[in-house]
């Protein structure tokens, strides 16, 4: 399908692995290489209220990105950053207008109890000229009524994109396609549909393939990261999905610049801070728990697959607030 776009989120979602400490040179090179690979959309990191350090992919003004993105690469690639409500986020009132920066869009992520604030901030983001991506946390936990009510508000807001988000990595193909069907039949056709997955069940790649073959005229955006870099079980691998789209839909992604990123920057990080599928992250997903709880128990060497399912579930849930 020609209407599929790739969004690489290595510098944002991958930053959970190394506390966003990539180094200034690495950040510049990664942004350049993703553009060189013909990645459609590149997420530069988080917009936060933390003091700015050029070695971290965390920014407290949009102008800071002007120093990182070359004018040549900004011609063919859309650049976005995320504001995550509840994660030391920056109020969008403080951001400069879009015409003063290379940043094209802002992704806004929010929990169900933050929906009203999210829509207030969304209007501010749009008024400043940014493409708005609305990304609710954990759409798998919404009831059908809650989901449809949210879509009704999204239609009135008219963002650039609305996302299905598998925060806990629990979606099988049938679960994904069911939510895609709800979106495709209830969302204004000019709004793009995004999909952000996690790999707890090792289904990120197969689910992305299923979505890419879903029969719709709507624009589709699929998130991925180089080498699947991301918290816990990680994400869909950019290089894998690029190659799949090249082979299946005659796309023209250049995988080599992404592999260079993996070789030069990500493999050294993985040696001390590994990510990717393991049985602990499967257990957290199967018990509908955030992977942070499994990470905590693994660090304490107190999570064992020899526990009974009830014991595992109890151990994970006792940690939740």
N, C-alpha and C positions, 0 to 999 in steps of 0.2 A: 504493500500500500504506500502511495506517495505522500499520504497525509500523516505519516509518523515522524515525530521528532524525538531526538535523544537529548536528555538533560543530564549532564554529568554533575554529581554532587560530592565529589571526592573532597574538596576543600572545606565543605560544610559538614556533611554527615560523616565523612571519613575522619574529621577532626575530633570526634568523640574518642578515637583510639589514642591519639597523642596530644590531647588537650589543645588542638589546633596549632601546635608548635611545629610548623613545617620549615620555617626559615624564609627570609625575604627572597633570596635568590630562587629557592625551590618554588615559592608561590608564583613569582614572575614566569619562571620556565613552564610550570604546569599550565598556567593560563594561556601562554603562547602555544604550547603543544596541543592543548585541547582544541584551540582554534585551528591550528595547522591540520588536525585530524578531521576537520569539518564537523566537529560536534556542533549541533544546532544551538544548544543553550548551555551555558556554563555557569554554575553557581559558585560565586567567589568566596562565600563564607557567611558568617552571621553579622548582622547589625546589632550592636549591643551598647550598653551604657558604661562598659568597662574602659579604662584608659587604653589608648591605642599603642600597640607595639608592632612594628613592621614585620617582626618574625612570626606573627600569629595571623591566621585568617579570620580575625575578629576586627570589626571596624566600628567606630563611633561617628563617622561622617562618610557621606558618599564620595566626597572629593578625594579621600585617601585611595580610592580605587583608580583614580585617574593616573596615579603614579605607577600603577602595576600593569595596566593593560595598554599594549601598544596600539597606536592609531591604525596601523595596517590590519591587525587582527580584529579590531572592533567593527570593521566593515561587514564581515560575513557571519559573525557570531553574536548571539544575544547574550548579554551578561546580566545575571540576577544575583540577589542576595536575600537572605531570610531574616525576618523578624519573628521570633518565637515568643509568644506571650507566656510569661512565667519563667523565662530564662534570661534574666537581666537584660531584658529587651530595651531598645531605645524607642521613645515615643516618636511616631512619624512626623509629628508637628515640628520636630527639631531638624528634620532632613531638608536639604536644599531641593529645589525643583530638578526634575529629571534632565532638563536641557543644560544643566551645569556639570554633568557627569557622564561617564561612559556606561553607567548602570542603566539598563533598559527596563528592568522589572524588579518587583519585590514580592517574595513569597511570604505569606502571612499564615502562620500555623497557630492553632488554638484548640483548647479542650472544650468539651460541651458546656461547662460552666462559664466559659469565656466568650461565648458566641456574640453576645450583645456588644461587648467591648471590641471584639474583632471586626464587627461590621462598622462601628464608629471609626476605627482606625483605617479600615478598608477605604472608606470614603475619602479620608485625608490623603491616603496613598494615591488614589486615582486623581484627586484634585491637583496633585503635584506633577502629574504627567507620566507616572510609571505604569507599566503593564502590571496588573494585579493578579497574583496567583493565590487562590484561596485553598488552604491545605488543612482540613480538619484532622486532628489526631485520632487515629483508631476508628475509622469508619465501620469496621467490623462490629464494633460495640453499639452502633446505633440501631434502634428498632426501625422497621420500615417507615412508621409514621414520623419518627424523628428525622430520618434521612430525607423523606419527601418534603417535610416542613423546611428543612435546611435548603433543599434544592429550590423551593419556592422563593426563599429570601435571596438565594444566589441569582436567580433570574432577574429579580428587581435590581440587584447590585450591578449585574453585567460585568463581571471580571473578565480578564483575558483567559483564565483557566480555572477549573475546579478539579480537585484531586480525590481519588480513592486512595486511602492510605492504610496499608497493612502494618501497623505499628508493631504488633507482636509477632508478626511472621506466621500467622495461622491460616492463611487463605489457601484452600485448594482451588483448582481451576473452576469448579462449579460455583464456589463462593464468589470468586472474582467476576465471572461472567454474569452472575445474578445481579450484582451491584452495577456492573456496566450497563446491563439492560435497563435497570431503573433510571440510571443517569441519562442514557441515550434517548429514552422515551419521555423524559420529564425536564430536561435541561435545554435551554435555548440552543439552537443548532450552531450559533456563531461562537459559543463558548467552548474552548478546547477542554478535553478530558485528559487529566493526568493520572498516572499510576505510580505510587511509591511503594516498593516492596522491601521485605527483609527475608533472609534466607534460612530461617530456623528449620523449615521442613525441606530445604533444598529445592524449593519450587519457584524461586524468583525467575529463573531463566525460562522454564516451561510456561509459567503464567504469562510472562511477557510475550512469548511466541503466540500463545492463545489470543491475547489481546490484539496483537498485530494482525491477526487473521480475522478478527471480528468484523462483520460486514456493517460499516458505518461510513457516512460521508463526513463525519465530524473529525476535526484535527485531534490527533492523539499525541500525548507527550509521555514518554516512559523514562523514569529516573534510573540511573545506574552510577557506578563509581569504578574507577580504575582498580583492577584486581579485587573488586567487590569490597573495598575498604569501608568499614563501618562498624559501629558498636555491635558487640556480641557476634551473632552469626553473619553479620555483614549484609551486603546488598547484591543486586544484580551486577555482574561484571561488565563494564563498558566494552572491553575488547571483545568479549564473547558476543554481545548483542550487536555490536557494529558488524562483526563478521557475518552473523546470521542475516542481518538486513541487507548486507552487500550481496550475499549468495541468494537470498530468497526474493528480494524486491529490487535488485539492481541498484542499490544505493552506492554512494561513492565515498564512504568513510575510509580514512587512512588509519589503519590500526597501529602502524609502527610508532608514531609519536606517543601514543598511549602506552605502548610497551616500554618505551624509553623512560616514561615517568615511573612505571612500575619498577624497572631495573635500577634506576638512579636514586629514587627517593622512597618508594614504598616498601620494597623488600628489606632495606635496613631497618625501617620502623617495625616491620612485622617480626623481626628477630627478637625484639624485647617486648613488643606489645602485639601479640598475635590476634587475629580475628578470623572468623569463618565458622562453618558448621562444626558443632560437636554435640555429643549426646546431652550435655547439660542444657544447651540452648534449645534442643528439641523438647526436653522436659519442661522448661519454662513456658514454651509456646503451648504445649499440650495441656498445661494447667492454666493457660490464659494469664500468665504472669510476665511482667517486664523482664528482659534479659539481665538487667542490673542485679536482680535478686540472685540469679544463678551465678553471676560473676562474683558476688559477695560470698556466697557459700563455697564456691570453688576456691577462692582465696583463703578461706578458713579450713579447706580440706574437709568439709562436712556435708558435701552433697555426693551421694553414692547411688549409682543405678541399681544397687542391690536392695535399696529400700523398697518397701511395698509402694504401689501407686498412691495409696492413702497417705503413707508417711512422707513421700516426696511432696505431695500436694500440701500437706500441713506445714512442712518445713518452708516451702516457698511462700505460702500465704501468711504465715506468722510474721514475715518480714514486711509485708505490705502495710501502708498506713491505713 
